Amino acid sequence: MDFFTSMDISASALAAERTRMNLISSNLANVNSTRTAEGGPYRRKDAVFTATPLKEAGSFGAALSRANDARSVQVTQVNEDQRPPRLQYEPGHPDADPNGYVAYPNINVVEEMADMITASRSYEANITATNAAKSMALKTLDLLR
């Protein structure tokens, strides 16, 4: 695997984790949203990651990379949570049903915070991998002097 391939893999992972962090932020921001444009309460969103083969040219290095089966990560879809909303009795709320219950998003703040920490750590790990690849490339250049 060459320098640019490792950078491409890390860059794809960084972009995927950034998307995941944006979705987590949206979930936390809408924890009390009872009304959306689609109707009903906000639905939790979650990213689906998929490993995809790297697209490389037909060079000898590309053949070696295919032999190592190098893959990048992509966000292939964003799923909406299908769990039922959390019902809370608030008869004075404008979105209350005839029985006085308001449908709130079924978002667990603790779960979202744990997902945020995991995404943050994954992002940091990919930054470390990028810096390690950069350092190895610079050391190689120093050896050639």
C-alpha positions in Angstrom: 0.0 0.0 0.0 1.5 3.3 -1.0 1.3 6.7 0.8 -1.7 8.0 -1.1 -3.7 4.9 -0.6 -3.3 5.0 3.1 -4.3 8.7 3.0 -7.4 7.9 0.9 -8.5 5.3 3.4 -8.0 7.6 6.4 -9.8 10.5 4.6 -12.8 8.3 3.8 -13.0 7.2 7.4 -12.7 10.9 8.6 -15.6 11.9 6.3 -17.7 9.0 7.4 -17.1 9.8 11.1 -17.9 13.5 10.5 -21.2 12.5 9.0 -21.9 10.3 12.0 -21.1 13.2 14.4 -23.4 15.5 12.5 -26.2 13.0 12.8 -25.6 12.6 16.5 -25.6 16.4 17.0 -28.9 16.5 15.1 -30.4 13.8 17.3 -29.4 15.7 20.4 -30.6 19.0 19.1 -34.1 17.5 18.3 -34.6 15.5 21.5 -37.7 17.5 22.3 -39.0 18.2 18.7 -42.6 17.1 18.6 -43.4 18.4 15.1 -41.5 17.9 11.8 -42.2 18.7 8.2 -43.0 15.1 7.6 -45.5 15.1 10.5 -45.1 13.7 14.0 -42.1 13.8 16.3 -38.5 13.8 15.1 -37.0 10.4 14.3 -33.5 9.4 15.4 -31.1 9.1 12.5 -28.1 6.8 12.3 -25.4 6.3 9.6 -24.7 3.0 7.9 -21.0 2.4 7.0 -20.0 0.2 4.2 -16.4 -1.0 3.3 -15.9 -0.4 -0.4 -12.9 -1.4 -2.6 -10.6 1.4 -3.5 -10.7 2.6 -7.1 -7.2 2.6 -8.5 -5.5 2.8 -11.8 -4.2 -0.2 -13.7 -0.6 0.1 -12.4 1.6 -2.5 -10.7 0.9 -0.8 -7.4 -2.8 -1.0 -7.9 -2.4 -4.8 -8.5 -0.5 -5.1 -5.2 -3.2 -3.1 -3.4 -5.9 -5.3 -4.8 -3.9 -8.3 -3.5 -4.0 -6.7 0.0 -7.8 -6.0 -0.5 -7.5 -2.4 0.7 -10.9 -0.8 1.4 -12.3 2.6 2.2 -15.4 3.4 4.3 -18.5 5.1 2.9 -21.8 6.2 4.4 -24.2 4.3 2.2 -27.4 5.4 3.8 -28.9 7.2 6.8 -31.5 5.1 8.7 -34.4 6.6 10.6 -35.2 4.8 13.9 -38.5 3.0 13.7 -39.1 2.7 17.4 -42.4 4.2 18.6 -42.2 7.7 20.1 -42.1 8.3 23.9 -45.6 9.4 25.1 -45.8 12.0 27.9 -48.9 13.3 29.5 -49.1 17.1 28.9 -52.7 18.0 28.2 -51.9 21.8 27.7 -49.3 21.1 25.0 -50.3 22.2 21.4 -49.3 18.8 20.0 -51.2 16.8 22.6 -53.6 14.1 21.3 -57.2 14.0 22.4 -56.1 12.0 25.5 -53.6 14.6 26.5 -50.4 12.7 25.5 -47.6 14.3 23.5 -45.4 12.1 21.3 -41.7 12.9 21.9 -38.8 11.4 19.9 -37.5 8.2 21.3 -33.9 9.5 21.8 -31.8 8.3 24.7 -29.4 11.1 25.5 -26.9 8.7 27.3 -26.8 6.5 24.2 -26.2 9.5 21.9 -23.4 10.7 24.2 -21.8 7.2 24.1 -22.0 7.2 20.3 -20.5 10.7 20.2 -17.5 9.5 22.3 -17.1 6.5 20.1 -17.2 8.6 16.9 -14.8 11.1 18.4 -12.3 8.4 19.3 -12.6 6.9 15.8 -11.9 10.3 14.3 -8.8 10.7 16.5 -7.6 7.2 15.6 -7.8 8.1 11.9 -6.0 11.4 12.5 -3.2 9.4 14.2 -3.1 6.9 11.3 -2.8 9.9 8.9 0.0 11.4 10.9 1.9 8.1 11.1 1.7 7.7 7.3 2.9 11.2 6.9 5.8 10.7 9.3 6.8 7.4 7.5 6.8 9.2 4.2 9.0 12.0 5.6 11.4 9.5 7.1 11.7 7.8 3.7 12.5 11.0 2.1 15.1 11.7 4.7 16.7 8.3 4.0 17.0 9.1 0.3 19.1 12.2 0.9 
